[in-house]
């Protein structure tokens, strides 16, 4: 049931004028209609309270009741089980301060956020006792740098069907750093061959689902079906399945996205 736009105490044609005598029955009818309106449309606004601790308690409260909490300047509603602020997600945004030295040390709630107008930086409250430094922490975003690197090796002068281990080139990663292989390139100085790239013994799939690559003298970029994120001890190998036309001079390039946390 939705609220009516207006509540009319009297129909227009019955509206009393200045000279109309007071009629007891009319007032009683208006009172009955107002009570019916309040009951049917559930007017739940209650008198304001000073703080959250003063909110109405069962059995003197019912689901949907609304109360203005003066201390917090917020409206709370009763869910049927407990009181909740209507704008709970906004309650932690507090009045800005002129500078860090004016951050409050009393009346804070963990999670409060204030803007330092002198530096345009945010401070977050993570303790409710102690000095400013003990209660407030500067918010610093975790920014990262993204670079695309091309690592190239000359793997062999003459190809054989023995697996060739790729001789390093992937750096040791620090915490929060990743190196993700997303594309490779093979090139022969002469001849033709069919190769397979393996990481920790498992063949890498290229776009289209194939694990084997026919390598020619012309360089060709091949995207991986799924990018591979390297770990410190990963072993990378090239396996030659077939060779023809006396291949030699194999070069292998790995295209890697390197993500590092900015200092």
Beta strands, then each sheet from edge to edge (+ up, - down):
strand 1: 66-69
strand 2: 74-78
strand 3: 83-85
strand 4: 113-116
strand 5: 121-125
strand 6: 136-138
strand 7: 144-158
strand 8: 164-165
strand 9: 178-199
strand 10: 202-203
strand 11: 212-215
strand 12: 220-229
strand 13: 236-261
sheet 1: 1+ 2- 3+
sheet 2: 4+ 5- 6+
sheet 3: 7+ 13- 8+
sheet 4: 7+ 13- 9+ 10-
sheet 5: 7+ 13- 9+ 11-
sheet 6: 7+ 13- 9+ 12-
end
